[in-house]
């Protein structure tokens, strides 16, 4: 899993921070004199006939092109497409790199971001958020036969495989573990199965995605954090009316089982509650 979802030792470790300015509340929806677009209403979106959605397109299994060249697909893509249908408009995806995704929202190139944006106090001060549609935790993954590790306290003195560019390694350090540096999930699991490390810490969604892609009975979740990371769609400030409509759509999609079906498709489990 990439940098969006990080260690869950504290709420501050739930996501990377992001810079940006909130939009003004001019009802026109056009860029303000400062170059920052204003918020949107549901009527404005419906009049336009499209919901412009900022997403990466390179973030499997959330937003990606199958085989690198196929049609845009993914968990977030399916969820926001279903939301757009509920609003009576067509989804129009604006693919961009993560580092530029919030700038695109602020400039009006997109109306909403659907790209596993974790809700943090810093972001809530700058953007409007929908109700969460993804819930996850941090997990310790060990060999299936491991009986020594069943909590984060059990990591003291053990060795975990962690990417040094991720805050997961900080959670491992805070738990008293020794760190074996790796480039990512695949390498961490290789070292784990070879017996060169005792465990690895990552996001539960990473584990579920990996198991859905290729079931591996040689590994298991040994423990998970009590804290949860919540991801939602992000909007410019002043978009309360649009957010309210999106929340209503998400509630209906949850009630009729659509969100659960989409989640099972990508993760083999319901990660929307």
KAZICOR-V247536 format. One record per pair of residues at least 12 apart in sequence whose ideal C-beta (glycine too) atoms are under 8 Angstrom apart, sorted by the first residue. I is the first residue (numbers start at 1). GAP is how many residues later the second one is. Records with the same first field share a line. If there is no record, write none. Layout:
# KAZICOR-V247536
I: GAP, GAP
This chain:
# KAZICOR-V247536
1: 184, 201, 202, 204, 205, 208
2: 57, 96
3: 13, 95, 162, 163
4: 12, 55, 94, 111, 112, 113, 114, 227
5: 111, 113, 131, 198, 200, 224, 226
6: 160, 161, 162, 197
7: 131, 159, 160, 161, 163, 164, 194
8: 129, 130, 163, 217, 219, 220, 221
9: 129, 161, 162, 165, 216, 218
10: 217
11: 109, 110, 216
12: 108
13: 154, 157, 158
14: 104, 105, 106, 213, 215, 216
15: 102, 103, 104, 105, 108, 214
17: 103, 105
18: 84, 104, 105
19: 83
20: 82, 83, 85, 86, 106, 107
21: 13, 15, 85, 105
22: 14, 84, 103, 104, 105, 214, 215, 216
23: 13, 14, 15, 16, 83, 213, 214, 215, 216
24: 12, 14, 15, 213, 214
25: 13, 14, 212, 213
26: 12, 212
27: 14
29: 12, 15, 79
30: 78
31: 76, 77
35: 72
36: 70, 71
37: 68, 69, 70, 71, 199
38: 198, 200
39: 89, 196, 197, 198, 199, 200, 201, 203
40: 71, 195, 196, 198, 199, 201, 202
41: 198, 200, 201
42: 45, 199, 200, 202, 203
43: 198
44: 198
45: 42, 44, 66, 197
46: 41, 42, 43
48: 41
49: 40, 41
50: 39, 40, 41, 42
51: 29, 32, 33, 36, 38, 39, 40, 41, 60, 61
52: 40, 42, 57, 58, 59, 60
53: 27, 31, 38, 39, 40, 41, 57, 58, 59, 60, 61
54: 40, 42, 47, 50, 51, 55, 56, 58, 59, 60, 61
55: 17, 21, 22, 25, 38, 39, 40, 41, 46, 58, 59, 60
56: 39, 40, 41, 42, 45, 59
57: 15, 36, 38
59: 15, 39, 56, 57
60: 14, 149
61: 13, 14, 148, 151, 205, 206
62: 12, 13, 14, 15, 53, 54
63: 12, 13, 14, 51, 52
72: 21, 23
74: 192
75: 59, 187, 188, 190, 191, 192
76: 38, 39, 40
77: 16, 37
78: 184, 187, 188
79: 35, 54, 174, 180, 183
80: 32, 34, 153
82: 167, 171, 176, 177, 180
83: 150, 163, 166, 167, 170
86: 162, 163, 166, 167
87: 158, 159, 162
94: 15, 16
96: 13
98: 17
101: 12, 14
102: 25, 132
105: 22, 129, 130, 131
106: 130
111: 124, 128, 131
112: 121, 122, 123, 130, 134
113: 120, 121, 122
114: 119
116: 18, 115
117: 12, 114, 115, 116, 117
118: 111, 112, 113
119: 13, 111, 112, 113
123: 111
126: 111
127: 107, 108, 109, 110
128: 106, 107, 108, 109, 110, 111, 112, 115
129: 103, 104, 105, 106, 114
130: 102, 103, 104, 105, 113, 116, 117, 120
131: 101, 116, 119, 120
132: 98, 99, 100
133: 98, 99, 100, 117, 126, 139
134: 71, 96, 97, 98, 137, 138
135: 93, 94, 95, 96, 136, 137, 138
136: 67, 68, 69, 92, 93, 95, 135
137: 66, 67, 87, 88, 89, 90, 91, 92
138: 30, 33, 63, 64, 65, 66, 86, 87, 89, 91
139: 62, 63, 64, 65, 68, 82, 83, 84, 85, 86
140: 12, 15, 20, 59, 60, 61, 81, 82, 83, 84
141: 48, 51, 58, 59, 60, 61, 66, 78, 79, 80, 81
142: 50, 56, 57, 77, 78, 80
143: 49, 50, 52, 75, 76, 77
144: 73, 74, 75, 76
146: 52, 53, 74, 76
148: 50
149: 49, 50, 73, 74
150: 72, 73
151: 72
152: 19, 23, 71, 73
153: 22, 23
154: 69
155: 17, 20, 21, 22, 43, 44
156: 19, 20, 21
157: 19, 20, 21
158: 19, 20, 40, 41
159: 18, 19, 20, 21, 37, 38, 39, 40
160: 12, 17, 18, 19, 20, 37, 38, 39, 40, 41
161: 19, 21, 26, 27, 30, 31, 35, 36, 38, 39
162: 17, 18, 19, 20, 26, 38, 39
163: 18, 19, 20, 21, 25
164: 15, 17
168: 33, 34, 35
169: 32
171: 30
172: 29
177: 21, 22
180: 16, 17
182: 18
185: 15, 17, 21, 25
188: 12, 14
189: 21, 27, 30
192: 27
193: 25, 26
199: 23
203: 26
204: 17, 20, 67
205: 62, 66
207: 14
208: 59, 60, 61, 63
209: 57, 58
211: 57
212: 54, 55, 56
233: 13
254: 18, 19
259: 13
260: 12
